[in-house]
Amino acid sequence: MDSSRRHNPHEPAIVTAVCNMRPDDNEPTYRGYSLNTLVDHSTYEEVAYLLLYGRLPNAVEFEQFKTLLTASGDLPRELIDLLRNLPEKAHPLDVLRTAAAYLGAVDSEAGIEDTDAELRKAVRMIAKLPAAVAASFRITHHLDPVRPLRQLGYTRNFLTQISGYAPDDDAVQVLDAVFIVSADGEGDASSYSARVTASSLADVSSSITAAIGSLKGSLNGGGIGAVMRFLQSARESQQSGDAGALQGGALERIPGFFPSREGCADPKTQIIKRLSRRLGQRIGDSAWHRLCERIEEGSERSGFRPAASFYTGAIFLMLLIPDALAVSLIAAVRAAGWAAHCIEQRSLCRIINPSVVYCGPENLEYLPIARRNGRSQTAA
């Protein structure tokens, strides 16, 4: 085999200035800023600006950006009608992917693909995707969608559009922090999907649509709803005195856990775990967090460790966010990171064509159809 076709293991697949999830000091960063610091002191809007433009905004820029986000959150009436006509049992990510593709097709700058236009399209996508998640959720529950209110911030608006009433301040603050942690995933499957699509110079909406599709599988983001359902089942078992669901030996069947041998710990897990503990203390009910800790303790004896999605599931349960909403919500807020990766990749003007190593049969004899007896052919 031609050695030139082999992948060079020392050559990085992606070079990026957007996010570093595994630095030497184990302190994940966005654009060089500590993710822990951003969670404690920033907002999702500010982090979205940082990811898109590569720097933190000043006060004037920040107010303009927040105003632009809220002003861009209204959905086209035609999209609302499209959401009403989708099957009620459609997967939430199928719904969101359809919405993203539609929004890209009808965007006022569709077909204009310079960097400034792509940034403006990205801002509109970041604003509209949570509204699409909320509208779809309400439609499936036979409720009318709620329009965003310009005086509310990004996260407060989303919770209002879901429930129809003003959310608790603690819920807004913790969920906003979860949004910050979820805003980018560095080189995860969804970000890589976005970059591969953008490397062909496809526009940002096409890249985001591809990234949403990659989240559907349970090995990527699609497992968070399964985490929530498992935690609900485990809590019911705990309350009934059946501890079997909490035994460490069954961790290979627990969503949100992975074997330690598959790599180092998810760098976001400790941040999300801290947020889960904080929320439980604030609302005066830490049962979901304690349940997660008990399961994690069992994992230490079995060679498994939790991903960030495990404690995110506990936070969503404390906030009464339905499990059917979880994965599409994470996808909506991940749009900021996806867009940043898309714009960075487009600037390189270099298509991503991964090395391929062929491992199939060779030198098979071709037989005319009349001589084929149905048995598999063997090499000559």
N, C-alpha and C positions, 0 to 999 in steps of 0.2 A: 504494500500500500504506500502511496506517495506520502512521505512524512510531512510535506508542506500542508496537507489537509488537516493534520492533527492540531487540536487546540493547544495553545501554549498556556499551561497552568499558571505561569507567572505574569501573564498579561491580563490586567483587570478588564472585566466585561463592560463596566461602566465607570467613567470618571466624572464626578459631579461635585459641585460646590453647594448643592442644595441642603444636604442632610448627611450626618455621620452618626450612624446608630451604634458603631462598635469602635470608638476611639480607644487609645491606649489606656486612658484613665477611667474607662467604662462610664464616662459622662456623656450621654448622647446629646447631639447638638443640631440645631437648625441654623444654617448660615453662620456657624461659628458661635452661636449663643446657646448656653446651657439650656437643655429642655426643662430641667427642674426649675431654673430661674424663670423661664417663660411661663411655666405652669403657675408659679407662685405670684408673679407680678404682672403678667400680660393678659391680653384677651385674644379670643380667636380672630377677631378682625385684624388686630395688630400683627399677629403671626401670619395671617394670610397675606398681608401686605409685605411682610418680611420675606416670605417664600417667593412671592411673585417678583418683587423688585430688588431683592438682594440686600436690603438694608431696612432698618427700623424707620418709620415715618416721624417727621416732626409733628408738632401739635396741629398745625394747619392742614398738613397732608393727611393726618389721621382723621380729622373731622370730615374732610372732603371724601375720603375713602369710605367711611361709615355711611355718610349720606348717599353715596353712589350705590353701595350695597343694598341699603333699604329701598332706595328708589327703583332698583332693578329687580326687586323680588316678585313683582306681579307676574303671574302666568298668563300667556295668551288664552283667550276664551276657547280657541280651537283645541288647545292642549287639554284643557279641562274636559271638553267634550270627548276627546280621544281617550282620556283616562276613564271616563264613564263607560266607554264602550269596550274596554278590556275585560276579559273574564275575571270574575271575583277571585278565582283560585289561582290567578297568574302569580308566578313567583315575584316577590317584591323587587328583585334585581332585574327581572325582565321588564317590569313596569318602569323602573328608573332608567334602564338602558334605552327604552323606547322614548322616554321623555327627553333624555340627553340628545339622542339623534334628532328628534323633532326640533328641539331648541336650536341645535346647530344649523339645521336646514332653513329655519325661518329667521335666523339672526340678521339684524340690519346690516351687518358687515360680512355676511356669508360670501365667500369668494375672494375677499380681500385678506391677504395672508402675510402682510408685513408684521414685524414684531409688535409694533404699537397696537395694531388691530387685533392681534392674537391676545395681547394682554387685556384689552377691553372686552373681548369675547370671553376670556377666562373669568373676569370679574362678574359678568352677567351670568355665567354658568354657576359660579360659586353662590351667587345670590338666589338663583332660581331652583337649583336642585333640592335644597331642603323644603322649599315650598311645594315642589312636586311630590316629595315623600309624604308631606303632611296632607296634601290634597287627595292623593291616592288612598291614604289610610282612612280619611273621613268618608270618601266616596264608597269604599267597601263596607263601611258601617252605616251607610245610608244617611250621611250627614253632608251638609253643604260645606265646601272649602271655605276657609277663613283667609281673607286678604291680609298681607303683612301691614303692620302699622309703622309709619316712618319714625315715630318717636321712640320706638323700642329698638334694642340692640339685636344682633344676629341670633344669639341663643335664646333670648327671651321671646323673640318673634317666633322662632320655631316651636317652642313649647306652647305658646298661645295658639298657633295655627293647628297644633295637634288637638289640644283639649278644648279650645274655645274660651278659656278664661285665663286670667293673669297667674303666672306660676309663682311659686315660693322662691325667695331670694337665694336660699341655700341650694335649691335645685338648679337654678340658673348658674350659680357660681361653680358648682362641681361639674355640671354638664359642660360648661364652657371649657373647663380644664381638661375634661375628657376629649373634647373636640380638638384642643391644642395638641394633645398627645397623638391623636388619630390623624392629624393633618398631613403627615407624610410617613412613608415606610421605607425610605431609602431605596434599596434594591429588591424589595419584595416582588412577588409575581405580578401584582397589579401595576406597580410603578414601572417594572420592566416592560409589561405589555404596552403601557402608555408610551414609553420611550421608543420601543420598536416601531410602533405605528407612526410616531412623530418623526422618526428617522427617515421616513420616506417623503417628508415634508407635507404629510397630511395635517389638516388643521387641528386646533386644540379640542374641538368638540368630537371629532372622529377618534382622537387618542383617548379622551375620557370615556367615550362609549366602549372602546375596546377594554379599557381598564376595569370598567364596571363588570363586564362579562367575566373577567378573570376572577372576580371575587365570589362568583356563584358557587364554586366548588368548596366542599367541606374542609379541604386541606388548606384553604386560604381563609378569607374572611367569612365565608358562608357558615362557619361553625358557631358563631356567637349566639345565634338563636338556639342551637342545640345545647350550648352551655347553659343558657337560661332555663331551658326545659329540664335539663339534668338536675340543676340546683333545686328547682321546684320539686322534682321527684325525690331528691335526696332529703330535702327538708320534711316532706311528708313521711318518708321512711323513718327519719329521726324522731319525729313527733309520735309515730306509732311504736317506737321502741325497736325498730329493725335497723341495726347498724350495718347491715351487709353492704349497702350501697356506698358506704364510706370507707371500706377496707382498701388499703393500698394495693393489694394484689390485683384489683380490677381496674387500675388506672389506665391500662392500655385501651379501655373502652370508654374512658371519660373524656368528653369534648373539652378542648382547651388545655390539654396536657400533651407533652411530647417527651420522648426518651432523652435523657441527658446526653447519651452518646451521640445524638444527632447534632450537637453543637453547644455553644455556650448559651447561657440564659438569655431570654428575651429582655433586652435592656429597658423596655418600657414597663415591665411587670411591676417592679418595685414602686414606680411612680403611680401607677394605677392602684396598686395595693394601698398606698398611702392615702390616695383620694377616697378609696372605699372606706377605710377606717375613719377618715375625717367626716364623711357624710353620715356614717352610722352614728357617730358621736353627736353630730349636729341635730339629727332628727330624733335622737333618743332611742334608736332601735338598731343594734349592731348584729342582729341575728344572722343576716345574710353574710356579713363579713366574717363572723366567727365560724360559720359553716365552711366557708372557703378556706379559712386558716386550718381548720381541722382536717379537711381533705388534703391540703398542701402538706401538712405534717406527715400524713400517711405516704405521700409521694416521696419524701426524703428517704424512706426505707426501701423504696421500690425502683429507684433510678429514674423517676419521672419528675418533671418540673412544670409549673404552670406558665402559659403564655399570658400576655396582657389581656387577651380576650376573656380569661377566666374571671378576673376581678372586675372587668368591665361588665360582665353579665350580672354580678352582684350589684353594681351601681345602678344598672338599668332596672333591676328588680326593685331596689329601694325607691327609685324615682317613678315606679309604676309604668315604665315604658314597655309596651307589649313586645314579646319575643319576635313576632312577625315583622316588627318595625326595625329591629336592631341592625341587621346587616345593611339595609338600604340607608339608614341614618349614618352609619360609619362611612359608607361609600359617598354620600353627599358631602360630608365635611372633608373627605380625602381629596376632593376636587382641587383644593388649593395646592397640595403637593404634586398631584398629577400634572396640573397646568404648569407649575414651575419646572418640572422635569421635561415636559413637552417643549417649552420655549427654549430651555437650555439645549436640548438635543437638536432642535431645528437649527439653532445657531451654528452647530458644528458642520451642517451640510454633509453628513456622512451617514449612509444607511447602515443599519445593523444587520449583518448577515453572519450569524453564528457559525462556527466550524461544525461540520457534520462528519461523524465517523460511521461509515457503513458497516453493519454487522450481519447482513443477510447472506443467503446462498449465492454462489457464483458458478459460472460455466455450466448452466443448465442446458440440456438439449431440448430444442424446440421440436415438438411432435405435431404433425397435422391433426386436426380435431378428430378425424376418423380413427386414429390410432390411440387416442387417449382413453384409458380405462378407468379414470377417476381416481387412481392412486396418485399420491404426491410424487412429483418428479425428483430425481436425485441428480447430483452433479455428475458430469461426464468424466 
